[in-house]
């Protein structure tokens, strides 16, 4: 599992429009099974909130199952959970939409 909490980690190069060349794709090519990335710029505070909620979800699931090892297989669910929590903290403006929508999950 790779969590890329930086701006534009899943946006490709304009000159290579037919290629899926971005940092998240390279992480998958390097062997990561799951990658969380962003399509454009993100704010510092929302990025912290999403990361915190994401990892809290994963650790809570681990503890609920009585498991003692970290398992990223629920990372897509964790990403959904974290983005939903961020959405609930925001209003319904276009600016809010641009705050939560750039987060994406690749892999299985």
N, C-alpha and C positions, 0 to 999 in steps of 0.2 A: 504494500500500500504506500503510495506517495501522495502527500497532501502538499500541493504547490500553492502556497498562500502568497502569491505575488501577482502583479498585474499582467494580463495578456499571456498567460502561460498556455492557453489553448488557441491562440489566434495565429494563423499562418501568415506567410509572406505574400503580399499582394502580387509580386512578380511571379510567384509560383502558384497561381490560383488553382491549378489542377492537382496540386500536391497537398497532402495533409501533413505538412512539415511544421511542427511546433513542438515546444518542449514536452507537452503531455504525450504526444505521439512518440517522441524519442524515449520517454520513460517506459512506455509500453514495449517499444522495440528492444529496450535494454533488459526486459524481463519482468518488470512490475506487472502484476495482474490487474491492479486497480489504481486509477489516478484521479485525483480531484484537482481541478484547474479552474481558471477564469478566462472568459472570452475578451474582457476589456478591463480597464482600470477599476480598482476597487478602493474603497475608503479604509483607512487603518482601523477605525473602531468597528465597523461591520465585519471586517475580516477577522478580527479577534473574536467577536461574538460567534461567528459561524464556526471557526476552528474549535472554540471552547465547547459549543453545543455538539459539534460533530464527535469529538473525542469523548465527551461525557456519555453520549449515547452508546458508543462502542464499548466503553468500559462498564457501563451499567448492564448492557446485555451480557457481557462476559460474566459479571458477578451473579446476575440472575440465573445463569446456566450452571453456576458452580465451577466454571472453567478457570484454570490458573494460567493460561497462556493467552496472549493477545491474538485475536482473530479478526481480520479485516473483511471477512466475507459479507458482513452486513453494512459495508461502507456506503452502498447506494441508498440504503434505508437511512443511515446516519446523515447522509448529505441532504436527503429529503427533509428529515426532521429538523436539521439545523437551518435550512432555508425557510421552512415554515415558521420556525420560531422568530427568525429575523423579520419575515413578512408581518407577523402579528405585532411586532414592536414599531412598525412603520405605518404611515398613513397611505391613502390610495392615490397619491400624486404620481406624476410621471417620473419625478426624481427618485421616489421610493422604488418604483419599478426598476430603474437603472441601478439601484443599490443591490437588489437581491437576485436579479436575473442572470448575471454573468457567471454564476457558479455552475460547473458541469462535472459530471462523473463519467469516466471512461473505464471500460473493462467489464468484468462480470462478478 
